[in-house]
Amino acid sequence: QVQLVQSGAEVKKPGASVRISCKASGYTFTSYNMHWVRQAPGQGLEWIGMINPSGGSTNYARKLQGRVSMTGDTSTTTVYMDLSSLTFEDTAVYYCARDRGTMLRLGYYFDYWGQGTLVSVSS
Amino acid sequence: DIQMTQSPSSLSASVGDRVTITCRASQTTSDYLNWYQQRPGKAPKLLIYAASGLQSGVPSRFSVSGSGTDFTLTISSLQPEDFATYYCQQGSTTPLTFGQGTKVEAK
């Protein structure tokens, strides 16, 4: 069965960086794009960006470009999201999500999600 | 960017009620419009993809209508497990964008 298992909660100070991992299993890792979505406390969902694990190409939200980086390791079927220069506004639950839509040429949509990783930015 | 607007932001309903949530896009989504359900403390769950596809395992009481820029999610007979927040998401172009959510609460 498809599983996306994320790394644990992080507490960071403003200005620091964080790396979150998302280990995929139960499917062909390189066949599906992976996206990252975040949710600030009590707020809605915000798209961060995506990575094609096959070739490594990425596409980031304009708002976070320059601070976000996504990479994939095909040997461990894991994708990583790095976010630098953290501010209080980056406090959120971060989700990885598998994109089935582009695989089926039905746009972008997410059929499996990780359990979420809480990143707290606090001084 | 395509802006997604849901209405209402919240609603109160009882088990057995028919519930309707609307989602409007600022420009056409080419019918790449998806719906998710999120229960508190949980990851979102895909309900509907590409405007009309019912995700495997999702009960048939969930249905959708609409095209282009205006879409509706209907729950025909609300069940206890349906009290949650619902999000629409356009899957047409990046940046991908979500509606602000509709919270369905018990009356």
Interface residues (C-beta under 8 A of the other chain):
Chain A: H35 V37 G44 L45 E46 W47 M50 N59 A61 R62 Y95 A97 R100 G101 L106 G107 Y108 Y109 F110 D111 W113 G114 Q115 G116
Chain B: T29 S30 Y32 N34 Y36 A43 P44 K45 L46 Y49 A50 G53 Q55 Y87 Q89 Q90 G91 S92 T94 P95 L96 T97 F98 G99 Q100 G101
